[in-house]
Amino acid sequence: MCVGAEYRLANGSTRCSGRVELRHGGTWGTLCDSHWDLQGAHTLCQQDNCGFALSIPAGQLFGTGDGYVWKGTFGCERNESRLRDCPVTALGTTECPPGREASVVCSGCLGGRLVNGTECSGRVEIQHGVTWGSLCASHWDLQDANVLCHQLNCGYAESIQGGAHFGEGNGTIWSDAFHCEGTESCLWNCSRMALGNPGCSPRDTARVICSGHFEALRLLYGESRCNGTVEIFLHGVWSRVLDDQWDINDASVVCRQLQCGVAEKAYNPSKSERGRGPVGLRRVQCAGNETHLTLCDNSVSETAQAGIAEDLGSIPAGSRRIRLVNGTGRCAGRVEIYYNGSWGTVCDDFWDLSDSNVVCKQLGCGHAINATISAHYGEASGQIWLDDVNCSGNESELWECPSRGWGQHNCRHKEDAGVLCSEFTDLRLVSNSDCAGRLEVFYNGTWGSVCSNGMVEVTAAIVCKQLNCGDRGQLARDFAYGEGSGPTWLDHVSCKEQHSSIWQCPSDLWKQQSCDNRAEETHISCSAVPVTCEVSAFPDQEKLRVVGGEDGCSGRVEVWYRGSWGTVCDDSWDMADAKVVCKQLGCGSAVPVPGEAAFGEGTGPIWVETLNCRGTESSLWDCPAKPWGESNCDHKEDEMFLLHAIIFWKEDGSNCPTHLGHRPGPPISRTPTLVPFPLQVKHPPLPSNFPGAGSQRMSSKLQPKRGAPFHV
């Protein structure tokens, strides 16, 4: 009998997958176990802080090893929490029959657990580095809790209220705010913010009660936890539900069991969304009022063939979601709603701050700073879900506001509505250099300084890396880059090595005046500067440049492919594509340039045609496109763009109240100003080969209609 043994995973593609090896008598060897099951695999994954077991692959996926083989029977009771406490009957060394090597693929989710409760309920603790601590409840919601329950293989979140019997945290308390969409597999995959968040007392820590394993349901491949392909947890395994007569009554029971509201649609998913695992239930027939799917008439099947077309999908009302698209953060962008299985936009008719406030509040993004119209964050395609929205501002969800009704509108996508929320944040270094300067953050619609009290050098390195200015940085002293004039937003920023951005670093609360004086403002000098467009730091397959402009940030787009530079065709080219190029080159925001081949025609190959970026990609290579090298364009269609601000001034000669320009300065799209006519328009100097160069009159493609607002 082997008790207190050690285990490890070998030959896996990650540290959380591989062949199970057992240390017995001081010697490591492969565990050969004909009774290895998911329960044992779950325990091993949990012990190694790897989440839960996704599968126990058959065959020799992770090899056979070249050392000892420990043949034994692993026996772990369900209530035992540590694998070393689970006895293994060791039967000596021998060869292992093919396919009997114990192996596991764990979910790999790190740093989240429930304590002082059960396996699927308790007080939430997260791990920073090697330190576990309770999580503040101030930003904790059901979306976040659902992701943690899924991460722990505990179904969905039934409640985040109460749970006083889970006790108070008596150690470290973390103030991280998670902003989950609900489809993430791990809590740490969610957007996360700690900067400026308030602390909390031990009695105000996060808790959750998950639904647990027993006959649990989940919906896969959807846009939220409340829509997708139906699976049920039976006999320790997630299994498919098959039915060729699936209807709205059946879907209603699924939605009720998952606490997702009323079913809006029942469907058979596409081939790419069908399951491939074992079949748990067949021929489900519900009256519609059952509380659990297993209470409906059904046939339990253990032998049904997998891969047939009868998998089931459900879209409950609870699957409605809202997001902001084409901004550079989660709290600014074009408003989009997920309804009836697809994303769609909101028309800007009567769109105002009251409507935008509801969106910001719904997303946990504070209040609205600006309600943008006329597709300020770019035009979408597809559905337009709402028009003539007229919120009072007190609604909790946008679709509760009066409107024409779902899908009823008289708009086109040039009227897509957007919003800038107060919790939108950005970062910059203010000086004549992009990679050195006074540190400022954008918050509540305004740029402000950061105080240096208690700041360590690792903070400078994190800022430099976040701004694509290298991996090292130094804190400069004595007003190295001048005094600021705005708010001093933050103090006592405490970054550690494990943080990947300054937003994850704890600090004091946001305040207009955090510094005692301007001498406390933070100044940073990075050790590297961004590469120019001609000398790219990208690997060969991701070299990008603009040619024909004056400053390296305007011109004809060219990419390196198959050993040579070539151009990009302008078929379907739009601002979303240009935005990705600007971001990849570190050149700020994109401004459209009219005309074909405005910066001259290319002479080499035309590598790319029919790009379809969303605008959120970090590289042009991440965007969907027609296969590279297969183009029917000619060079007069070469794409170009200009990365300068368009400057407006009033007839009295004073500047319009807006921030303009390349870093330092906020992106133009984030601080829109509505400028009515009459006004004069001036653009930056244009290249000599640009149509109309020398004239201060805008092209007709950039001229706003008289009497209409124009966004800058």
Salt bridges, closest charged atoms under 4 A:
GLU6 OE2 - ARG23 NH1 3.25
GLU21 OE1 - ARG8 NE 2.77
GLU21 OE2 - ARG19 NH2 2.89
ASP85 OD1 - ARG84 NH1 3.59
GLU119 OE2 - HIS213 NE2 3.41
GLU125 OE1 - ARG113 NH2 2.80
GLU125 OE2 - ARG123 NH2 3.27
ASP176 OD1 - HIS128 NE2 3.05
ASP176 OD2 - ARG192 NH1 2.91
GLU181 OE1 - ARG321 NH2 3.09
GLU223 OE1 - ARG321 NH1 3.69
GLU231 OE1 - ARG218 NH2 2.89
GLU264 OE2 - ARG320 NH2 2.65
GLU310 OE1 - ARG282 NH2 3.96
ASP311 OD1 - ARG240 NH2 2.80
GLU336 OE1 - ARG323 NH2 2.76
GLU336 OE2 - ARG334 NH2 2.89
ASP387 OD2 - ARG404 NE 3.49
ASP388 OD2 - ARG404 NE 2.81
ASP416 OD2 - HIS413 ND1 3.10
ASP426 OD2 - ARG670 NH1 1.91
ASP434 OD2 - HIS662 NE2 3.46
GLU440 OE1 - ARG428 NH2 2.68
GLU440 OE2 - ARG438 NH2 3.03
ASP491 OD2 - HIS492 ND1 3.59
ASP508 OD2 - HIS492 ND1 2.70
GLU521 OE2 - ARG518 NH1 2.60
GLU534 OE1 - ARG545 NH1 3.32
ASP540 OD1 - LYS543 NZ 3.36
ASP551 OD2 - HIS644 NE2 2.94
GLU558 OE1 - ARG545 NH2 2.78
GLU558 OE2 - ARG556 NH2 2.94
GLU609 OE1 - LYS626 NZ 3.54
ASP638 OD2 - HIS635 ND1 2.92
